[in-house]
Amino acid sequence: MRNLIAVPVIILAVILQSSIISRVTLLSGYADLPLIMIAAWALQEHVDTAWHWAVATGVLVGFASGIYWIVPVVAYLAVVALAKVLQLRVWQAPLLAMFSIAFLGTILLDAFVYGALRVSGVSIPLRDAFGLQTLPRTLLNLLLSIPVYAVIRDLARWVYPTMETE
Amino acid sequence: MALALGGYFSGTSNVVTSSLINTQEWFSSRFVALQDLLTAPRDITTLRQQNSELQNEVADLQAQVIQLQQQVGETQVLAALVDFSRARPENTYKAAAVIGRDPSPFLYYVIINRGSNDGILRGMPVVTDQGLVGRVDAVIADAARVQLITDPASRVNVYLQNAEEEASLVGSLTGDITLELIPQDSIVETGDLVLTSGLGGGYPPDLIVGQVVNVRSRDFDLFQQATVQPVVDFNRLQIVLVIVNFKPVDISPLFPTP
């Protein structure tokens, strides 16, 4: 039943992304709260709903964004897959895993969006996309990943109380 | 007594009097200092209380000032929009507030708080009192998504007022807008006004878009390019107007499909 907390949390994350975070820019890029949230959720031990969160968040972001809805869905699923792989490799340093996911996930998501735009006929110079969007966005996502990881860890402990007893 | 009345003791009396006054002054000042010292804690308490009350009052007044400044700003924006709509009585406008931006920085879209319930339809042009903003891209009941002219996928047919030449305005990843397809033989100068041409049926004609700030003309290019400074500040979009009586024309069926 506690899993239903995902609904308000995901909606809140997308609202915050659209209304506040998208106005705090570095060069032309801004942080991606839903991406960081999904990554942090997928990195928690015992959490088995990360795939559902990725699909729900992707659909909601696709609904609010001008990009095809399938792009964020696939990108967030890829981020969850990446997080699951990294969780096994660097399980003793969750924050390091979080930073790695924030870094790789940002590049992955932007690559998906860039590819989708190119396929739809929008010409964007790769150099501009990387220098003005992806790099500043990566930095902001790394900064955002610390507080988001802390909040999501507490949330995961509340949803899965067994985590505390171990 | 007679000597005193005659003024013979005036020097002596002055010395005595001044000594007395100085002594009294010394005692008085010490007493006042001592009194201050003894009553100071009470005063400090009172002063602290007063200070706290005043600080609260200042905070309340500052909050009021911010609120009023915000209201004044909104009123000014609304007044400008009303003036704009009065100046163009042929159009019917629906005012909407910008409530969000696209979650992806690759796209330049905004979300407005008016939707199909308010008569907003896909393709309707969106303007401010300054000029063209974009057009409605998607609509739900109480909200709509607007594609800005700065979006990389946006393309607007425009004409240069001074050069009397038509061109195509495209957005970019950085939010800059550029004029393309300007013939090499046309004379484009910095400061030329750029307006919508209405060609293609996507936008009504004669909406102000911006001014040319830089022209790039190379001999080996087929067309000239020009950078345009938009008249609308897209970072500070708060309230926009949707032209609800404009019906965009879909000319895509006219193009042959391969």
Interface residues (C-beta under 8 A of the other chain):
Chain A: V14 I15 Q17 S18 S19 S22 R23 T25 S28 G29 Y30 D32 P34 V61 A64 S65 G66 I67 P72 D110 V113 Y114 L117 S120 G121 V122 S123 I124 P125 D128 A129 L132 Q133 R137
Chain B: I99 G100 R101 D102 P103 S104 P105 F106 L107 Y109 I111 D137 A138 R145 Q147 D151 P152 A153 S172 L173 T174 G175
